[in-house]
Amino acid sequence: MDQSKLDVAQLQKRDPVAWTALLRNQSEAADVIVTAVSAEPLRKPAGNGCHQHVNRYLVALARHSDPITFIGKRTGPIETCFYQYIAPLIPELAPRCWFTHLAADEGWVILDDVPNHRPPERWAPEDIEAVVDDMTSLHATFWGQQKQLQTSGLPHFTDDKRYSWRQLRREQAVYFEEGPAAAISEHAINSAGRLAPLLLQAANGLVVMRGLGGWPGILGESHLAAAADLLDDPVPLLEPLRNLPVTLIHGNPHTYHWHLTLFGERRLLDWQKVMIGPGIYDLIYFLEQFELLYKSGATWHVDVRQERPATEETIIDSYMLAMSKKLGSQFNARAARQAIPAARCLYVLTNWFPYFAGWFSEMPNKYTWQKVNRMNDEQLAGTSFQSIVHFRPYLASVFRRFLHAYRTL
């Protein structure tokens, strides 16, 4: 992608000359002329950890009545490198990238605008089957190619970085000095690699939940004891995943990131967490977040799916069968299935427990929290705790699966 004559600042300032050069450089339309460029900000769902600036650019062309649209996204170096080196290898899955710019730790990309004509709440069983098949195609394409993927600057899900106790205490001082003073073993820090900061945050969440006396009906002492055990010694959790062949994994293949178009195409967006790791990691993240629906309105909010178009067992079986078909003897379905409990425990530890560290930090005391949990849905309506009403059944199932997975490690 020859971009030597393109000025990123002029593109960001919506200069028609720069956009004309971009379109001429990246398409066969040598006579294209951009007459005007406007931009509108796109909102992201709250609480997804994304603080990047994302705009939709509306590009008006001479002799065309309707503008064409692109997405401009300010992002990190990992996603920028993905679009520069990896995305061209999977054009059926990743949106086309027209421009990349990387300076220090900040990147900027221009992507195809991919409409979503069938949002997740309208998915039928055949849509899920197609999405899972696309996921297996991604994993099969890069199966066992760790060295090639590392040359593109992608991190390994655990092993690229090792933390010492002193280094982690220095880099994550807020969790030692201003947080709830979570205790985490030096063995855990040394064993977890790149996951050490997340496990430290999870330990803080564990301390907070224990201080609140758990979450009645959702998170009891058995769940908390299981989490404490894994945070003390994460090796039984990590080894089954480290022993699997690695591939390219999206890292957060939530249904919100899949766009199903009117023409039967499917694109997977938001590659901020792309990395090298076991494919089963993606499968479990997809399953565990499947019931959550991001919806837009005056503001973004998260709802819970009332019913699944396909069961978890069906989705897992579809993944295993498709991987076996694509890879043959290279894919060990037995080992992949045996690693599912480890992937599930890792998901809960690195997603929900760190969330609790911040979510409940403003709680007055455990007695107020216990009183809240004795209130029914009608009593909670109109209070500051109303938002948890729809999430209680969902979270109860999350931690029920977590405990079962822990007991089968």
GICORBEL-V675587 format. One record per residue. RES is the residue in three letters. PHI is phi in degrees with one decimal (* if undefined). BURIAL is I if it has 9 or more other ideal C-beta (glycine too) atoms within 8 Angstrom, else O. D_FIRST is the distance of its C-alpha to the first C-alpha in Angstrom with 2 decimals. Layout:
res phi burial d_first
RES PHI BURIAL D_FIRST
RES PHI BURIAL D_FIRST
This chain:
res phi burial d_first
MET * O 0.00
ASP -79.0 O 3.82
GLN -123.1 I 6.08
SER -62.4 O 9.03
LYS -96.7 O 11.20
LEU -99.0 I 11.05
ASP -100.1 O 14.05
VAL -61.5 I 14.25
ALA -63.7 O 18.02
GLN -68.8 I 18.08
LEU -64.4 I 16.07
GLN -66.8 O 18.53
LYS -84.6 O 21.36
ARG 65.3 I 20.48
ASP -74.0 I 20.33
PRO -58.6 I 20.12
VAL -65.6 O 18.65
ALA -65.2 I 15.60
TRP -69.4 I 15.22
THR -62.9 I 15.80
ALA -62.5 I 12.98
LEU -62.1 I 10.59
LEU -67.1 I 12.16
ARG -68.0 I 12.31
ASN -70.9 I 8.69
GLN -107.5 O 7.88
SER -142.1 O 11.26
GLU -88.1 O 13.83
ALA -85.9 O 16.16
ALA -69.6 O 16.22
ASP -100.7 O 19.45
VAL -65.8 I 18.61
ILE -133.2 O 20.27
VAL -86.9 I 20.27
THR -99.6 O 23.83
ALA -162.8 O 23.99
VAL -135.6 I 22.31
SER -121.8 O 24.53
ALA -139.0 I 24.14
GLU -133.3 O 26.41
PRO -70.7 O 26.56
LEU -107.1 O 26.52
ARG -82.5 O 29.18
LYS -111.1 I 28.79
PRO -61.4 I 31.79
ALA -65.4 O 34.05
GLY 84.2 O 34.49
ASN -95.6 O 31.20
GLY 77.4 O 30.25
CYS -107.3 O 27.25
HIS -116.9 O 27.37
GLN -74.2 I 23.82
HIS -83.9 O 23.49
VAL -128.5 I 22.16
ASN -126.3 I 22.20
ARG -100.1 I 21.90
TYR -100.5 I 20.61
LEU -105.0 I 22.46
VAL -108.2 I 20.80
ALA -88.2 I 23.37
LEU -114.8 I 22.56
ALA -62.5 O 24.91
ARG 69.9 O 27.10
HIS -128.0 O 26.33
SER -78.8 O 28.98
ASP -107.3 O 27.07
PRO -73.8 I 24.08
ILE -103.5 O 20.98
THR -121.3 I 20.17
PHE -136.3 I 17.39
ILE -111.1 I 17.87
GLY -106.4 I 17.08
LYS -132.3 I 17.96
ARG -87.6 I 18.89
THR -145.8 I 18.98
GLY -94.9 I 19.32
PRO -66.0 I 17.24
ILE -67.0 I 17.83
GLU -67.0 I 16.47
THR -61.9 I 13.40
CYS -64.1 I 12.79
PHE -58.5 I 13.68
TYR -68.5 I 11.08
GLN -77.7 I 8.29
TYR -112.2 I 9.99
ILE -100.1 I 12.77
ALA -54.0 I 12.34
PRO -61.5 O 10.34
LEU -83.9 O 13.53
ILE -131.4 I 15.86
PRO -65.5 O 14.80
GLU -78.3 O 18.56
LEU -117.7 I 19.11
ALA -89.0 I 16.37
PRO -63.0 I 15.41
ARG -63.7 O 12.08
CYS -103.4 I 9.77
TRP -95.6 I 8.40
PHE -161.2 I 7.91
THR -131.0 I 8.95
HIS -142.8 I 11.29
LEU -131.0 I 13.73
ALA -135.6 O 16.88
ALA 56.6 O 19.82
ASP -103.2 O 20.73
GLU -128.9 I 19.14
GLY -124.0 I 15.80
TRP -144.8 I 14.73
VAL -132.0 I 12.63
ILE -114.7 I 12.69
LEU -124.3 I 13.61
ASP -58.3 I 15.44
ASP -83.6 O 19.10
VAL -104.5 I 20.96
PRO -68.0 O 24.67
ASN -119.3 O 27.27
HIS -87.2 O 30.13
ARG -134.8 O 31.98
PRO -65.3 O 32.32
PRO -55.1 I 33.65
GLU -68.6 O 37.25
ARG -108.0 O 37.22
TRP -66.0 I 35.82
ALA -100.3 O 38.00
PRO -53.6 O 38.51
GLU -68.5 O 36.20
ASP -68.0 I 33.34
ILE -62.5 I 33.91
GLU -59.6 I 34.06
ALA -68.2 I 30.70
VAL -64.6 I 29.05
VAL -63.1 I 30.65
ASP -64.6 I 29.49
ASP -63.6 I 25.85
MET -62.4 I 26.45
THR -68.5 I 27.89
SER -63.6 I 24.98
LEU -60.3 I 22.66
HIS -67.0 I 25.20
ALA -67.9 I 25.89
THR -61.4 I 22.29
PHE -111.6 I 22.05
TRP -60.5 I 25.79
GLY 71.7 O 26.87
GLN -100.4 I 23.45
GLN -61.7 I 24.15
LYS -63.2 O 23.03
GLN -64.9 O 19.62
LEU -70.0 I 19.13
GLN -65.7 I 20.48
THR -67.7 O 17.87
SER -89.2 I 15.35
GLY 85.7 O 17.76
LEU -87.2 I 19.61
PRO -81.5 I 23.36
HIS -83.1 I 26.25
PHE -63.2 I 28.48
THR -131.5 I 31.37
ASP -94.6 O 31.15
ASP -76.8 O 28.55
LYS -139.2 O 30.96
ARG -117.6 O 34.73
TYR -110.6 I 36.94
SER -96.7 O 40.36
TRP -57.7 I 43.01
ARG -65.0 O 42.94
GLN -64.7 O 39.18
LEU -66.0 I 39.10
ARG -63.7 I 42.12
ARG -72.7 O 40.48
GLU -79.2 O 37.09
GLN -119.3 I 38.72
ALA -59.7 I 41.88
VAL -60.4 O 42.18
TYR -78.8 I 43.03
PHE -93.7 O 45.70
GLU -103.6 O 47.23
GLU -113.2 O 46.78
GLY -83.2 I 46.29
PRO -83.1 I 49.06
ALA 57.9 O 49.18
ALA -66.2 I 47.92
ALA -98.0 O 48.98
ILE -136.6 I 46.46
SER -74.7 I 47.28
GLU -64.4 O 45.79
HIS -59.6 O 45.45
ALA -64.4 I 43.20
ILE -62.7 I 40.97
ASN -69.5 I 40.74
SER -89.2 I 40.07
ALA -87.2 I 37.45
GLY 60.4 I 34.53
ARG -63.6 I 31.81
LEU -82.3 I 34.07
ALA -55.9 I 36.86
PRO -61.8 I 36.17
LEU -67.3 I 36.13
LEU -67.6 I 39.34
LEU -63.0 I 40.89
GLN -62.7 I 40.15
ALA -61.6 I 41.57
ALA -62.7 I 44.69
ASN -64.5 I 45.09
GLY -62.3 I 44.91
LEU -62.3 I 47.49
VAL -62.7 I 49.84
VAL -61.7 I 49.51
MET -66.7 I 50.32
ARG -67.1 I 53.24
GLY -65.6 O 54.51
LEU -87.0 I 54.49
GLY 78.9 O 56.36
GLY 79.5 I 53.52
TRP -131.1 I 52.80
PRO -51.8 O 55.75
GLY 82.9 O 54.90
ILE -128.2 I 51.29
LEU -133.6 I 51.06
GLY -99.9 I 54.25
GLU -63.9 O 55.36
SER -64.7 O 54.35
HIS -66.8 I 50.72
LEU -66.3 I 50.83
ALA -65.5 O 52.47
ALA -63.0 I 49.79
ALA -63.0 I 47.05
ALA -62.0 I 49.01
ASP -62.4 I 49.42
LEU -70.4 I 45.68
LEU -75.3 I 44.88
ASP -76.0 I 47.52
ASP -142.1 I 46.20
PRO -81.3 I 42.76
VAL -59.4 O 42.71
PRO -60.4 I 44.22
LEU -80.8 I 41.51
LEU -88.7 I 38.53
GLU -62.0 I 39.61
PRO -58.6 I 39.44
LEU -81.7 I 35.79
ARG -66.7 I 34.93
ASN -81.6 O 36.61
LEU -83.5 I 34.36
PRO -58.7 O 31.33
VAL -96.4 I 28.13
THR -153.9 I 25.02
LEU -84.3 I 22.22
ILE -121.3 I 24.12
HIS -67.4 I 23.17
GLY 94.8 I 26.05
ASN -160.9 I 27.34
PRO -79.7 I 27.14
HIS -58.1 I 29.67
THR -59.1 I 30.37
TYR -60.6 O 29.23
HIS -85.1 I 25.62
TRP -95.8 I 25.82
HIS -113.8 I 25.36
LEU -104.2 I 27.16
THR -91.3 I 26.44
LEU -64.6 O 28.91
PHE -96.5 O 27.34
GLY 78.6 O 27.98
GLU -88.9 O 24.44
ARG -133.1 I 24.04
ARG -127.2 I 21.26
LEU -106.0 I 21.62
LEU -105.0 I 20.60
ASP 59.4 O 20.98
TRP -100.1 I 19.60
GLN -65.1 I 21.09
LYS -106.5 O 23.45
VAL -61.3 I 21.33
MET -161.0 I 22.79
ILE -99.6 I 24.22
GLY -178.1 I 27.67
PRO -76.6 I 30.13
GLY -60.3 I 29.32
ILE -63.4 I 32.77
TYR -57.6 I 31.65
ASP -63.1 I 29.46
LEU -60.6 I 32.31
ILE -68.6 I 34.90
TYR -62.8 I 32.84
PHE -63.0 I 32.34
LEU -66.5 I 36.09
GLU -69.1 I 37.37
GLN -101.3 I 35.51
PHE -61.7 I 36.04
GLU -79.3 O 39.12
LEU -91.0 I 37.50
LEU -122.2 I 36.31
TYR -84.8 I 34.45
LYS -130.4 I 35.77
SER -106.4 O 35.13
GLY -168.7 O 37.78
ALA -61.5 O 38.96
THR -138.2 O 37.54
TRP -77.7 I 35.70
HIS -149.1 I 38.05
VAL -110.1 I 38.24
ASP -116.7 O 40.64
VAL -113.8 I 41.85
ARG -62.3 I 41.63
GLN -80.8 O 45.17
GLU -149.4 O 44.69
ARG -92.6 O 42.14
PRO -70.0 O 41.17
ALA -146.8 O 41.06
THR -77.2 O 42.77
GLU -60.7 O 41.17
GLU -61.0 O 42.72
THR -64.9 O 41.20
ILE -66.1 I 37.68
ILE -63.0 I 38.14
ASP -61.3 O 39.61
SER -62.3 I 36.77
TYR -63.9 I 34.24
MET -63.3 I 36.36
LEU -65.1 O 37.00
ALA -67.1 I 33.38
MET -65.6 I 32.29
SER -63.2 I 35.20
LYS -67.0 O 34.30
LYS -78.9 I 30.66
LEU -112.7 I 31.42
GLY 61.2 O 35.07
SER -71.2 O 36.84
GLN -68.5 O 33.81
PHE -103.4 I 34.46
ASN -97.9 O 37.69
ALA -63.1 I 38.65
ARG -63.5 O 41.78
ALA -64.7 I 40.00
ALA -64.9 I 37.50
ARG -63.9 I 40.42
GLN -67.6 O 42.32
ALA -88.4 I 39.46
ILE -59.2 I 39.46
PRO -58.6 I 42.21
ALA -64.9 I 40.33
ALA -63.7 I 37.12
ARG -68.2 I 39.28
CYS -62.9 I 41.12
LEU -62.5 I 37.94
TYR -58.8 I 36.62
VAL -66.1 I 39.88
LEU -64.5 I 40.23
THR -94.2 I 36.75
ASN -115.2 I 36.56
TRP -84.7 I 40.11
PHE -66.9 I 42.04
PRO -60.8 I 39.67
TYR -64.7 I 39.86
PHE -62.2 I 43.64
ALA -58.1 I 43.61
GLY -95.5 O 42.55
TRP -60.4 O 43.87
PHE -101.8 I 47.46
SER -66.3 O 47.56
GLU -96.6 O 49.36
MET -62.8 I 51.95
PRO -60.1 O 55.46
ASN -167.3 O 57.05
LYS -66.4 I 57.47
TYR -72.6 O 60.50
THR -63.4 I 58.71
TRP -64.7 I 55.94
GLN -66.2 I 58.49
LYS -63.7 O 60.29
VAL -58.5 I 57.11
ASN -77.3 I 56.67
ARG -91.4 O 60.19
MET -84.7 O 59.40
ASN -84.0 O 58.59
ASP -60.6 O 55.82
GLU -66.3 O 58.15
GLN -70.8 O 59.22
LEU -79.7 I 55.65
ALA -59.0 O 54.77
GLY 86.2 O 54.37
THR -96.3 O 54.11
SER -68.4 O 51.18
PHE -100.3 I 50.94
GLN -60.0 I 50.49
SER -64.3 O 46.83
ILE -82.5 O 47.82
VAL -56.9 I 49.99
HIS -73.2 I 47.35
PHE -92.1 I 45.75
ARG -61.2 I 48.90
PRO -63.0 O 49.04
TYR -63.4 I 45.32
LEU -67.2 I 45.57
ALA -59.8 I 48.79
SER -71.1 O 47.02
VAL -59.3 I 44.12
PHE -79.0 I 46.61
ARG -66.3 O 48.81
ARG -66.4 I 45.95
PHE -59.9 I 45.16
LEU -64.4 I 48.76
HIS -62.5 I 48.97
ALA -62.8 I 45.78
TYR -58.1 I 47.18
ARG -73.3 O 50.40
THR -105.0 O 48.69
LEU -64.2 I 46.58
